Amino acid sequence: MIDIENVSLAYAGRGGPVLAVEGLNLAVAKGEFAAVVGPSGCGKSTLMKLVTGLVRPTTGAVRVNGAAVSGPVKIAGMAFQNANMLPWRTVADNLLLPLEIVEPYRSQFRSRKAEYKARVEDLLATVGLGGFGHRFPWELSGGMQQRASLCRALIHEPSLLMLDEPFAALDAFTREELWCVLRDIWERLRFTVVLVTHDLREAAFLADRVHVMSARPGRIIETRDVSFPRPRDLDVCYDKAFTDIVRDLRDKIAEVRKA
Amino acid sequence: MTDKLEKLAPWLFVVALFAIWEAACRIFSVPNIILPAPSAVWAAMVRFWWPLLTNSFVTLWTTTAGFLMAVGFGLLLGLVVGWSRTIYRGLYPVMIGFNSIPKVAVVPILVMWFGIGEIPAILTAFLISFFPIVVNVATGLATIEPELEDVLRALGASKLDVMRKVGIPRAMPYFFGSLKVAITLAFVGAVVSETIAANRGLGHLMTQAGSNFQMPLVFAGLIVLAIEGIAMYAVTAWLEQRMTGWAFRSQGSAGG
């Protein structure tokens, strides 16, 4: 699904070019749940932009779905730490936004609007927001907004979901609740996920595979398979094997931070 | 009780202001030619109600015409400026330079071009009031959350899509907010121009009255100006509330 080969990306900084990533290699299989963890400023957001085609690599190649990325990939849904809902639209209308933009929905938007609206309601119901479609985003709590944001990323049924610290701004309980929401929806639809996060437990709980990124210029320095059986329950977080993985990842990151 | 008092407070203050004014004029027996008492102003308003009314309509029309031109032009230029960083960079210094010219200095030029009358007043109102609209609309467009833009661009949205779906709705509270400033400025522009060179309008009426030493009428003109200004401000403020209520309600919410 995603194939990043020996990619580097430089952008113009104050004192000349700055390398965001260098020698970056990453492969994510179709339907895989991949997590990328690393110290802050390691170029994780650059990775997001590279994969979605928002920036081009300076050297190396990025391939998504077998084709070299040369522009916005259009098959990806994205969600960020900030829910970024449009305050002048209702939750349902916010979710319709991607359908107003991406093909083939765009050209059929007027004629099939009723169908799309029903689809929005269904999706909202699966994340526990049934009946909230007519509300405005600012009437919702942070956790509910983030659920809606997740829905917006998924409404056009993308084969790839890119998440950039989507739960970082939530309290611990809401965060765990949303892990389960994401887990359930992924179990059902099995899209490919790249989850960028600071939270090692989050990475280990959700992902099939956790990649550790080095400090800037970022590259993958360690890959860990997480092979707990699915569907996983939150209790798995208290397994010895689970805490061992988290500790290993933590040590690894502490190492990179020092280097 | 306190709620009622709060609602009444503006009126009480206005009444108190006039009462103190009247009392001061009587106690210190200030001559009408220096500062006419409210009663004298009122008498002038009653006596000259017709010229006051017709001239205030002229001022209202020049202000509105100039303001509407500013809205159209300001909105358009704001969209253009907010659209691209290059245009923003290129045009901004020019606009700042233009805006820092006191518009009184432009009136004689306008009079040379268009003669004495309503057109210089309209143009002055326009020139003085379009700037805040441009700046506000451009700011609204330029401050789109980059992540939201990423979400849309990753879906293949064009710049036009981003503007239509996000930029323009997002700039609307800025736009309507700027109208309150613009209408006040347009009013100032129109009256300034009328004061310098016009044969109708409140500004003209007051200059005439002043040169005839009819101070009560000058003050009557001032009061009519104040009323007209408040009314126009109120209309734009109401419009702002009406059109972009979401921007007011969303304040204080977590993610709004």
Interface residues (C-beta under 8 A of the other chain):
Chain A: M48 K49 T52 G53 L54 G71 P72 V73 K74 A76 M78 A79 F80 N82 A83 N84 M85 L86 P87 W88 L97 P98 E100 I101 V102 E103 F136 P137 W138 E139 L140 S141 G142 Q145 R152 A153 H156 M162 D164
Chain B: E145 E147 L148 D150 V151 L152 R153 A154 L155 G156 A157 D161 K165 V166 P169 R170 M172 T244 W246 A247 R249 S250 S253 A254 G255 G256
